Amino acid sequence: MGEMKWGSGTLFDFSIVKMYYHISPEGADHPIYEIPATGFFDPAILKEALQRSGDSVQAISNALPASFIGTTLCKVSIVQLLFVSMYHQLMDMYPDNLNYQLEMHDDHAHIGYKIKEVRSVPVPMEPEARKAFLLQHWEEYFTNFITPAIEAIAAAGDLKPDAIWQQFSGYLKMTQDFLADHMKMPPLTEQFLSDGKLLAEFLDPALFNRRRNPYYLAKPRYVENPYKPEEKWLMHSSCCMYDRRENGTKCYTCPRMTEDEREARKCEILATADAH
């Protein structure tokens, strides 16, 4: 896209992004491990990142940390998309401006990013100019950062890149649902849907070295919230491999879980809730 002329005048609200995606200028409160995101392209650093991240969740192989680290790159793209829709500003979330962080939080780990410097460029408001600007950005962003990073992470974790890519559409849909259900800001929801459509429907699958665009979700599936049966939880678009750890079990919203397994898990969840 040529040389970006980043500015630093916009005040971004990171509260939701920090809470759900662990991405912010402050970063984690107490990181136990941190590397520049450029380290994903250094085999020795990446190997260590997988090892440290895997140890934090008692992973039985590098598949789980590779899945987790790979999907953080989906979250980076969604955060960038969210700020485009909220502020009409494209934030610098290139690898040289991000630090990957690992933090222990009670009995589980949080992984995310510290943004070194908050800087952005304005995104056109006129629909056609906006479309052209964003499509050019995404093409360059995936070609030079996200796609090669995911392929490196997958290879280091002995995974096929598809195992990571297939999770992307679920995260985009989850964010769309969150905005629609909880933010109660119809203009923002509409703008995010419109901008997200460019990401999910207009990018050539070849940008991801795949036959399908990973952000496109043909038919979202939902399961009943065991705590509130009238509510629905979005099923993951693909398995995140959380069961690949010591005494690991599948997530309640895992698409690999059978109906019988989910019903048994529901009973366990309700029994635990009653005990408290």
Secondary structure as UniProt FT lines:
FT   HELIX           15..21
FT   STRAND          23..24
FT   STRAND          33..36
FT   HELIX           37..41
FT   HELIX           43..56
FT   TURN            57..58
FT   HELIX           63..87
FT   STRAND          89..91
FT   HELIX           95..97
FT   STRAND          98..105
FT   TURN            106..107
FT   STRAND          108..115
FT   STRAND          120..122
FT   HELIX           127..141
FT   HELIX           142..146
FT   HELIX           147..156
FT   TURN            157..158
FT   HELIX           161..165
FT   TURN            166..167
FT   HELIX           168..178
FT   HELIX           179..183
FT   HELIX           186..201
FT   HELIX           205..208
FT   TURN            214..215
FT   STRAND          222..224
FT   TURN            229..230
FT   STRAND          232..234
FT   TURN            242..243
FT   TURN            246..247
FT   TURN            252..253
FT   TURN            255..256
FT   HELIX           259..275
//
